[in-house]
């Protein structure tokens, strides 16, 4: 943006550093650099002095010391004898769990609400407008607290399920119990697992599913090639079905997979998976709140594709189905995906509101109890910040790659 | 066939049939219902489903709201009145908590006899804001706008009048330094001095001047501690301060990110990405736990001020990204045209680029503001009594133990009004500034 001036005839004068546009930008940058360095060295000096005054040092040794506190929801083995580092990992996994669950549900809700808001049905579109405006304009924290209060205050106690005069009953074919202590759902257990670690078994199942999906895609590619060569598309749906189900069924039978259905024993339910109120409240509130934003994104994306695109596709003789897949969706996705990913990022960061309901995410373990017990605020907050920062940078890096791959190639 | 014959033929009609009324299913409300609600199987199912949802919600909420009890001293009393008038376990809200704790919800623990001060402060502030929001008001009102933050600060926190005046004098000094030097020493030197002189003044002179003046002329009003601020007053103070301070900072950061100057560019990028990558809660904890590490030993400054600084930095990073989008959306020709006119960087930005870029970014900026205002609720986690913190405090008392929904409904309703209002204002602004032909 700088404008060039004629080179001066005389030699270099000091005032040129300010008035000559060739040197001015250099001067500004050097001055800015010096000010920044001074500022940071001032911060570091203060920190060193303050740490000395408090008799603290700066090291991360506390991560290998025993944590001494319990975490009520853990995806990997953990006990109060485990280290602070392990506690941080448990917290990170819990954050990821609620983020993944939340993103999934938020996408489903958002897409449904966004599409329905464009519906010609007056009452449905108005209902969705109320949903979107209502959730967008009220703080997320309030929704989390509200749903948590709803779960703990308005749901039946486990003892209400007991006896002949039970006031509450289990839903979904007597397999799900919604109580004020959380929701109990059936879990899949393995009678004779292949690996001793539970998560390894799940990893195996996941690998098989991914393998099946890859095989199905290869099959689809083969069918397309065949269609292009001969003009006839071979029927593949039953092969697809078999590829997907047969290996999965075999491995499930081998491992003796069965449902473990929660049942009322004593004062509480046992068996199945216990979803705590904190998880449910956080999950639902995050999903409903982010879903409202996603609905607006989806609506905007659909509206952004002009009607001419559909008409042009029809004029080319494409069927509605193909039009959607080949013309509308690729263009709408280009508009929808970037803000969608940034909503996922927001959701992940907002999951730190877990503190409101006592969900043990990374902020509660590493950034909460660990800091309180070891007094290492500086190191703990630094690690916590780094975790979130790396998570966002990774996700936004992936988004940039995607953006570049779908960008309109111009000029 | 001639005219004559067509007239004389008996079976040819000579006058028009009067218009018939359309079938009942094709007019008015029935037509509308058929077209909008029951145009197909799927639509009919959706309509019935929506009606069911609406009915379920309304049948629970409406009696609860309108049966509400407004006059009671405690939740227990509320329940007794309800059981006596409406029957046992009827659905009725206990709005009495709002009437009884109204002042607390609005002002926190601000001393009761001084409530008029924050009210005045907000009225003055709102009045001062009108010339900014609506451009057809007289421009002279902007002087009040400039003075209003100091007046509002003084009215809310109280204390000696010389403190805000001394801070304000710094800005005056800066302006004077700029005016004096812009003729003789050129723009850049003037700008640098207009920044450096007030900073030096605030660092070294403002403190002694304030204490000297206040000991000589003790003009002041009762000082209020930050700990007594709370309720919606606190949310509005943090929200407004954050909004007003973060916009200029965000614009500067966006310009920095678009800048050709390597160091400034990289610094802006790093600042924006680091701030945006970490949740606000972590920043707030940083402000409350760590800030004392970074400042010279013995410094201790107000928690509310720290929160305002953090919230400002946080939303400035978001605004910077929004404005950057606006800057990037401008056609390159605008930049080139500004250069071709011979404008320098700041003039081209001020007169050509920013007015257009900011106009494009209005929806995004307002959305960031709405987010900021909603995020003021997070201060509850570092011990400030915002509305949600107060709702916890109220629930912890014996009279109101166990009251949830009324407080949540009230707080949610208030936030909804503020945020929805801001959203509508942004739509008004967008329409007003739209220049394309419609």
Interface residues (C-beta under 8 A of the other chain):
Chain A: X1 X2 X3 X18 X19 X24 X25 X28 X29 X32 X33 X36 X43 X46 X47 X49 X50 X51 X53 X116 X119 X120 X121 X122 X123 X124 X127 X133 X134 X136 X137 X138 X139 X140 X141 X142 X145 X146 X149 X153 X349 X350 X352 X353 X355 X356 X363 X367 X371 X377 X378 X381 X384 X385 X388 X389 X391 X392 X393
Chain B: X35 X36 X37 X39 X43 X46 X47 X50 X51 X53 X54 X186 X188 X189 X260 X261 X262 X263 X264 X267 X273 X274 X276 X277 X278 X279 X280 X281 X282 X285 X286 X289 X290 X292 X293 X294 X295 X296 X297 X335 X339 X342 X344 X345 X348 X370 X374 X375 X377 X378 X380 X381 X388 X404 X405 X408 X411 X412 X415 X416 X419 X420 X423
